Amino acid sequence: MTEVIPAIPPIQPLPPAPSVGGAAAGGGGDFSQSVLNALNQVQQTQNTASQAEAQAAAGQGSVSDALIDATDASLETQVTVALVDKGVTAFTDIMNMQF
């Protein structure tokens, strides 16, 4: 009536984590690459707004176009700051967890 308990198989090691900028970044699915692309887009929008403002001030461009570009840049910056704040809050919450 005694049952023999089967042996527990050994635990297999985890595969190594991919390095930053490694093979995963080439596929475009890497989170850090997505964040970098988003920040580059914000920078490009801010540069476009600055150029439009300079052209409008020199009388070569439309003031309304410069205003629209400045509003787009401001909105993208505000969204970026909000996302960074959420990320920092999430990181802080995780670091404050007790196990």
N, C-alpha and C positions, 0 to 999 in steps of 0.2 A: 503494500500500500504506500510505500514511500516513493514519491516521484523525484526524479533527478531533474534539477533545474539546469537548463542549457547554459553554456558559458556565454557571457556577454562578449560580443565581438569588439575588437579594439577600435577606438575612436580615430577616424581618419583626420589628418591635419587639413586645415583650411588652405585653399589655394592662395598664393600671394596676391595682395591688392595691386591693382594696376597703378603705375606711376602717373603723376600729374603730367599731362601732355603726351601720354603714351598712345597706345593703339586706340583706346576709347575716344580720345579727342579727335581722331581722324574721322570717326563716324558721325560726329556732330551730336551724339547723344550724351556727351559728358556735361554734367551740371556746371562745372567751372567754365567751360567753353561757352555755354549759354549765357551765363552771367557776364562774361567778358564781351560777348556780342551785344548784349543789351546796353552795357555801359558805353561801348563804342558808338552805338546808335544815339544815345543821349548826347554824347560829345559832338557827334556830327550835326545833330539838330541844333545844339547851342552855337556851333560854328556858323551854320546857315543863318541863324537869327542874327548873329553879329554882323555878318556880311550884308544882310538885307538892311539892317539899321544903318550901317555905314553908307550904303548906296542911297538910302532915303535922305540921310543927312547931307549928302553931296548933291542932292537933286536929281540923281540918276535912277532912282527906284521909287516905287509906290510906298507911301507911308502905311497904307492899309495892309499891304503884303508884309511889311516889316512888323507891324503889330500882330498879324496872324502868326508869323514865324516866332516872334518873341513869346506869344501865348503858348504855342506848341512846346517850345523849349522849357518854359516855366512849368507847364503841366507834366512833362516827362521828368523833370527834375524832382517835382513834388512826389510823383509816384515812386521814383527811385529811392528817395529819402524814406518814404513810408515803408517800402519793402525792406530796406536795410534795418530800419527800426524794428520791424517785426522779426527779422532774422536774429538780431541781437537779443531781443526779448526771448525768443525761443531758445537760443543758445544758453542764455542766463538761467532760464527755467530748467533746462536739462542739467546744467552744472549744479544747480541747487537741489536736485533730487537726492534723496537719501535711500541707500539700498540696504 
